[in-house]
Amino acid sequence: MAADDDNCAASPALSLPVTSPVGTFVAHAARLFPDKAAVIQGGEALSYAALDAAANRLAHRLMEGGTKGDRVA
């Protein structure tokens, strides 16, 4: 890994700053490889596309319920 890559995610295809929000990473990964497993639990896998869609649904529900901006709900 090059010295100027020290602040980026490990995968060269996902060279985002380490300080990027998790949602940014998931959305980017969903565009690059939507069918790859993002989460594996008990033999069940959830793709990056499915994780991104679920996160977006949750975000919209929180906003509809009054959560605003970057507040922790």
MODELLER restraints for C-alpha pairs under 7 A, 6 or more apart:
rsr = mdl.restraints
at = mdl.atoms
rsr.add(forms.Gaussian(group=physical.xy_distance, feature=features.Distance(at['CA:7:A'], at['CA:17:A']), mean=5.57, stdev=0.5))
rsr.add(forms.Gaussian(group=physical.xy_distance, feature=features.Distance(at['CA:7:A'], at['CA:18:A']), mean=5.49, stdev=0.5))
rsr.add(forms.Gaussian(group=physical.xy_distance, feature=features.Distance(at['CA:8:A'], at['CA:15:A']), mean=5.22, stdev=0.5))
rsr.add(forms.Gaussian(group=physical.xy_distance, feature=features.Distance(at['CA:8:A'], at['CA:16:A']), mean=5.23, stdev=0.5))
rsr.add(forms.Gaussian(group=physical.xy_distance, feature=features.Distance(at['CA:8:A'], at['CA:17:A']), mean=4.60, stdev=0.5))
rsr.add(forms.Gaussian(group=physical.xy_distance, feature=features.Distance(at['CA:8:A'], at['CA:18:A']), mean=5.27, stdev=0.5))
rsr.add(forms.Gaussian(group=physical.xy_distance, feature=features.Distance(at['CA:9:A'], at['CA:15:A']), mean=5.46, stdev=0.5))
rsr.add(forms.Gaussian(group=physical.xy_distance, feature=features.Distance(at['CA:9:A'], at['CA:16:A']), mean=5.83, stdev=0.5))
rsr.add(forms.Gaussian(group=physical.xy_distance, feature=features.Distance(at['CA:9:A'], at['CA:17:A']), mean=6.65, stdev=0.5))
rsr.add(forms.Gaussian(group=physical.xy_distance, feature=features.Distance(at['CA:9:A'], at['CA:18:A']), mean=5.96, stdev=0.5))
rsr.add(forms.Gaussian(group=physical.xy_distance, feature=features.Distance(at['CA:26:A'], at['CA:48:A']), mean=6.42, stdev=0.5))
rsr.add(forms.Gaussian(group=physical.xy_distance, feature=features.Distance(at['CA:26:A'], at['CA:52:A']), mean=6.01, stdev=0.5))
rsr.add(forms.Gaussian(group=physical.xy_distance, feature=features.Distance(at['CA:27:A'], at['CA:52:A']), mean=5.80, stdev=0.5))
rsr.add(forms.Gaussian(group=physical.xy_distance, feature=features.Distance(at['CA:29:A'], at['CA:48:A']), mean=6.32, stdev=0.5))
rsr.add(forms.Gaussian(group=physical.xy_distance, feature=features.Distance(at['CA:30:A'], at['CA:48:A']), mean=4.68, stdev=0.5))
rsr.add(forms.Gaussian(group=physical.xy_distance, feature=features.Distance(at['CA:30:A'], at['CA:49:A']), mean=4.70, stdev=0.5))
rsr.add(forms.Gaussian(group=physical.xy_distance, feature=features.Distance(at['CA:30:A'], at['CA:52:A']), mean=6.59, stdev=0.5))
rsr.add(forms.Gaussian(group=physical.xy_distance, feature=features.Distance(at['CA:34:A'], at['CA:47:A']), mean=6.32, stdev=0.5))
rsr.add(forms.Gaussian(group=physical.xy_distance, feature=features.Distance(at['CA:34:A'], at['CA:48:A']), mean=5.14, stdev=0.5))
rsr.add(forms.Gaussian(group=physical.xy_distance, feature=features.Distance(at['CA:34:A'], at['CA:49:A']), mean=4.58, stdev=0.5))
rsr.add(forms.Gaussian(group=physical.xy_distance, feature=features.Distance(at['CA:35:A'], at['CA:47:A']), mean=5.20, stdev=0.5))
rsr.add(forms.Gaussian(group=physical.xy_distance, feature=features.Distance(at['CA:35:A'], at['CA:48:A']), mean=6.40, stdev=0.5))
rsr.add(forms.Gaussian(group=physical.xy_distance, feature=features.Distance(at['CA:35:A'], at['CA:49:A']), mean=6.53, stdev=0.5))
rsr.add(forms.Gaussian(group=physical.xy_distance, feature=features.Distance(at['CA:36:A'], at['CA:47:A']), mean=5.27, stdev=0.5))
rsr.add(forms.Gaussian(group=physical.xy_distance, feature=features.Distance(at['CA:36:A'], at['CA:48:A']), mean=6.18, stdev=0.5))
rsr.add(forms.Gaussian(group=physical.xy_distance, feature=features.Distance(at['CA:37:A'], at['CA:45:A']), mean=5.77, stdev=0.5))
rsr.add(forms.Gaussian(group=physical.xy_distance, feature=features.Distance(at['CA:37:A'], at['CA:46:A']), mean=5.54, stdev=0.5))
rsr.add(forms.Gaussian(group=physical.xy_distance, feature=features.Distance(at['CA:37:A'], at['CA:47:A']), mean=4.32, stdev=0.5))
rsr.add(forms.Gaussian(group=physical.xy_distance, feature=features.Distance(at['CA:37:A'], at['CA:48:A']), mean=6.20, stdev=0.5))
rsr.add(forms.Gaussian(group=physical.xy_distance, feature=features.Distance(at['CA:38:A'], at['CA:46:A']), mean=5.83, stdev=0.5))
rsr.add(forms.Gaussian(group=physical.xy_distance, feature=features.Distance(at['CA:38:A'], at['CA:47:A']), mean=5.10, stdev=0.5))
rsr.add(forms.Gaussian(group=physical.xy_distance, feature=features.Distance(at['CA:38:A'], at['CA:48:A']), mean=4.95, stdev=0.5))
rsr.add(forms.Gaussian(group=physical.xy_distance, feature=features.Distance(at['CA:39:A'], at['CA:45:A']), mean=5.69, stdev=0.5))
rsr.add(forms.Gaussian(group=physical.xy_distance, feature=features.Distance(at['CA:39:A'], at['CA:46:A']), mean=5.24, stdev=0.5))
rsr.add(forms.Gaussian(group=physical.xy_distance, feature=features.Distance(at['CA:39:A'], at['CA:47:A']), mean=6.95, stdev=0.5))
rsr.add(forms.Gaussian(group=physical.xy_distance, feature=features.Distance(at['CA:40:A'], at['CA:46:A']), mean=6.45, stdev=0.5))
rsr.add(forms.Gaussian(group=physical.xy_distance, feature=features.Distance(at['CA:67:A'], at['CA:73:A']), mean=6.58, stdev=0.5))
